[in-house]
Amino acid sequence: MGKLTCDLVVLGAGPGGYAAAFYAADLGREVVLVDSSDQLGGVCLNRGCIPSKALIHATSQIDAAMHSQDRGISFGEPTIDLKKLRDWKNNIVGQLGNGVKALAKQRGIKVIHGKGYFEAEKELRVEQPGEQQFLHFNQCIIAVGSVPALPAQFDLGNKRIMTSTEALDLEDIPKSMLVVGAGYIGLELGFVYASLGSEVTVVEALPGMLAGADPDLVRPVMKKAKGSFKDLRFDTKVLKMATKKKQIEVSFESDNETNKECYDRVLVAIGRRPNSIDLGLDNAGVKQDDKGYILVDDQLQSSNPDIFAIGDIIGGTLLAHKAAKESRIAVDIICGTPNHAKNVMIPAVVFTHPEVAWVGLTEVEAKNTNKNVKIAKFPWTASGRAMSMDDTDGLTKLIVDPDTNRILGMGIVGPHAGELISEGSLAIQMGATVEDLAEVVHPHPTLSETLMEAAEAHLGHATHIMPAKKRATAS
């Protein structure tokens, strides 16, 4: 095919890419959206966030039913129609993907399905079945995301060794399953398979799970994991894997001792790597770091001033909502509106049982940087709503500047923590104080009240817990 000249090319149609394309089109720019997949939406919609959360929701119903007998409601043993569950999950993905496709069409965005490769600083070659499309652009946003990391020593070409992509396909419910990595993905999918009936063992090379989260937020997840998983092993390294009949033989090292065990399936969830291989970035004058992430400035501009990069491809926290926020920043800069990516509050959410969420400064970060802060906590044992849900292991905490009372960070563990944390993002982004949060009327009975009561606890007058000073005096 011939060469197409266009104003703005967005390479990658994930939550950052299609958001950038849509926003730029809304601002009047002529946009071409290029993606290597037949379905728009990227990893998040097709092989990540959406299908995993669908399965997490579905399997949580099994757990709820199992524990309802304590409340006087009993059910029989659940029967699982794996095909129906898989079809339901795929239908959600399909509907959302079709929605993105329709929105692109309504905005007049030209969509090209094919793999992009930079031939020059302003030229992109798109490989399509049986043909090539050359695009000459004025500006470009790279949003090609990341892929699961699978070390060579684990990549045996055996389908019983899975990344998150294959695990979400739900091919079967293995009797025994090893999860390598106790981060977001490993724990989320570990809980899914455990609820479906697999005996799940989780191993982690680090001393604990969910690195980066404060220990008091992780504690309820650890409690749940111990009851759901067959085994949890920390400070344990996986040395190698081998095919042994219809199982995978795994060699471990812990406390300077090695041993071998066999599993029906293994999920490798040790992180992700940038999708920067074979993009022709050198031809475009786009510099990368030693891990393959594209280097950008505070305005998300690469070493080529006409090429911007957003989302997983630039590193940092690999989250869909970070990419979506960066999409707007990049488009604003391209369209001449001042903006920057400094000091943007990006909340983190782990959809385990219970959920964990945090935003801004963590207590661990404050300690590691010797930053003087005050910590205010409200335990969910004092929440009427949590008690009515029979789920009181939660906690809401605030990280507060002692001089100004500004909220610097917030952490929540408990049901719907991911929904609640946005109030913390807003508070920190706007420079709110604990007084501001305490003055906001929160509806009763709700879990959101725990944010207000954490603020009141800092001020010394939380209604449903005794002030810390008075507790100390009473003891």
Residue, then its C-alpha position, 0 to 999 in steps of 0.5 A: m500500500g502507499k504512504l498515509t500522511c496523518d497528524l497524530v498516530v497513537l501506537g497501542a490501543g490499551p487503556g492509555g492508547y485509546a484514551a489518548a486517541f479519543y481525547a485528541a479526537d475530541l480536541g479536534r486532532e486527526v488521529v490514527l490508532v494502530d494496534s497489533s491485536d484484532q480487538l481494541g482495549g489492550v492487555c487490560l481489557n482483553r487479558g488482564c484487568i477486566p477478565s481477572k476482576a470478572l473471575i474474582h467477582a464470580t469466585s468470591q460468590i463461592d466464598a460468600a456462600m461457603h461462609s453464609q452458614d454462620r449466618g443461618i443460611s446454608f447452600g450445597e456444594p457449588t458445581i462449576d460449569l467451567k465453559k459457562l464461566r469462561d464464556w461469561k467472562n469472554n462475553i464481558v470482554g467482547q462487549l467492552g471491546n466492541g464498545v471501544k471500537a464503536l467509540a473510535k468509529q464515532r469519533g472518526i478515528k482511523v484504526i489500523h490493525g497491525k504491528g508498528y515499526f518505526e522506519a524513521e523519526k516520523e515514519l511508522r511501518v505497520e505490518q498487516p497480513g500480506e501487506q504493509q502500511f506506511l504512516h508519515f506522522n507529525q506527532c506520535i504517542i507510544a502506548v504499547g504496554s508490557v507483557p508478562a515476564l517469563p524467564a528463559q529457564f521457566d519457558l519450556g514450551n509446556k502449556r502447564i507453565m502459565t503466565s497470567t494470560e494463559a491462567l485467565d483462559l481457564e482451560d481447566i481447574p488443576k488439582s495442584m497449582l504453584v504460583v510463583g510470585a506473591g504480588y498483585i497478579g499472583l495473589e489475585l489469580g491464586f485466590v481465584y483458582a483456590s476458590l475454584g478448588s485447586e490446591v494452591t501453593v504460593v512461593e515468593a523470593l522476598p520475605g513477605m507478600l505485596a511488596g510496597a504495601d504497609p505491613d498492617l494493610v497486608r496482615p488481613v490478606m495474609k490471614k485470608a491467604k493462610g486459610s485459602f492456600k495449601d501453603l505459603r512460602f517466603d524467602t524461597k527461590v524457584l531454581k528450575m522447572a522440568t516436564k515430568k509426565k503430566q506434571i511440572e517438576v519444580s526445584f526450590e531453594s530455601d534456607n540453603e536447602t533444595n527440594k523438588e515437588c510436582y504440580d499440575r500447573v504453574l503460574v509464573a507471576i514475577g512481574r512484567r517487561p516493556n513491550s519495546i522489542d522490535l519497535g525500531l525505536d533507535n530509528a526514531g531517535v527514542k532512547q530507552d533505559d537498560k531495562g527497555y523502558i522509554l525515557v521521558d521527561d515530566q511532560l512524557q516527551s521522549s528524546n524525539p520531541d515529536i514522540f511521546a510515551i505513556g503507560d507501562i512502556i515508560g515504567g513506574t507503576l504498571l497500572a491502567h489508570k496511570a496510563a489513562k491519566e498520562s494519556r491526557i497529559a501527553v495530549d494536552i502538551i501536544c495540543g498546546t495546553p500546559n500540563h505535567a506528570k509530576n506529583v500525580m496521585i496514582p492509587a494502587v489497588v490489589f483485588t485480593h480477599p480482602e482488597v488492599a488499596w493505598v495512595g500517596l505516601t506510605e508508612v514504610e516510605a516515610k520511615n525509609t526516608n526519615k520523614n516525620v509523620k503522624i499515623a491515624k488508624f480506624p479499625w473496622t472492628a468498630s465499623g457498624r457497616a463492616m460488622s453487618m457485612d461480617d467482615t471486620d478485619g479491615l483497617t483505614k489509616l492516614i499518613v499526616d503531616p504533623d505540622t500542617n495536618r495535611i493528608l500525605g497518604m491513605g491506606i485501606v484494607g477491607p471489602h471495596a477498598g478499591e472503591l474507597i481509596s479515590e476519596g484519598s486520592l482527591a484529598i491528597q491531590m487537593g491538599a486537604t487536611v484531616e480537619d477537611l476530611a473529618e468535616v465531610v458528612h459520610p452516610h451511615p452506615t457505610l464503609s466510607e465512614t471509616l475515612m472520616e473516623a480515621a481523621e477524627a481519630h487523629l484529632g482525638h475525638a473519633t466517635h466509635i473508638m477511644p482516643a489514643k491518649k485516653r486508652a493509654t491512661a485507662s490502661 
